[in-house]
Amino acid sequence: MGGIAGVFYITVALLMAPRLGALNFIMTVIVGQLIISLLIDYFGLVGLPRQTISMQKLIGVLVVIGGFIITTRG
């Protein structure tokens, strides 16, 4: 699975980075990772213990999303 995911990521990066720009592409990846990480913790996926989504975690993710919105609008 890791090999397939790696090939998919590289392919998407080669296709989308020139269109979005380096900053917007990397910000998209980071926002996606943060959201998926919250879901993995909340549901206890891949064998990890379940964790609640605290207000601090939610605010942190929202701040990053806000930064992403600011950079893509400019």
Contacts in CASP RR format, 6 or more apart in sequence:
PFRMAT RR
TARGET T0000
AUTHOR 0000-0000-0000
METHOD contacts of the structure
MODEL  1
MGGIAGVFYITVALLMAPRLGALNFIMTVIVGQLIISLLIDYFGLVGLPR
QTISMQKLIGVLVVIGGFIITTRG
13 25 0 8 1.000
16 25 0 8 1.000
16 28 0 8 1.000
17 25 0 8 1.000
20 28 0 8 1.000
23 71 0 8 1.000
24 68 0 8 1.000
24 71 0 8 1.000
24 72 0 8 1.000
27 67 0 8 1.000
27 68 0 8 1.000
27 71 0 8 1.000
27 72 0 8 1.000
28 68 0 8 1.000
30 64 0 8 1.000
30 68 0 8 1.000
31 61 0 8 1.000
31 64 0 8 1.000
31 65 0 8 1.000
31 68 0 8 1.000
34 61 0 8 1.000
34 64 0 8 1.000
35 61 0 8 1.000
38 53 0 8 1.000
38 57 0 8 1.000
38 58 0 8 1.000
38 61 0 8 1.000
39 45 0 8 1.000
40 46 0 8 1.000
40 48 0 8 1.000
41 48 0 8 1.000
41 50 0 8 1.000
41 51 0 8 1.000
41 53 0 8 1.000
42 50 0 8 1.000
42 51 0 8 1.000
42 52 0 8 1.000
42 53 0 8 1.000
43 50 0 8 1.000
44 50 0 8 1.000
44 51 0 8 1.000
END
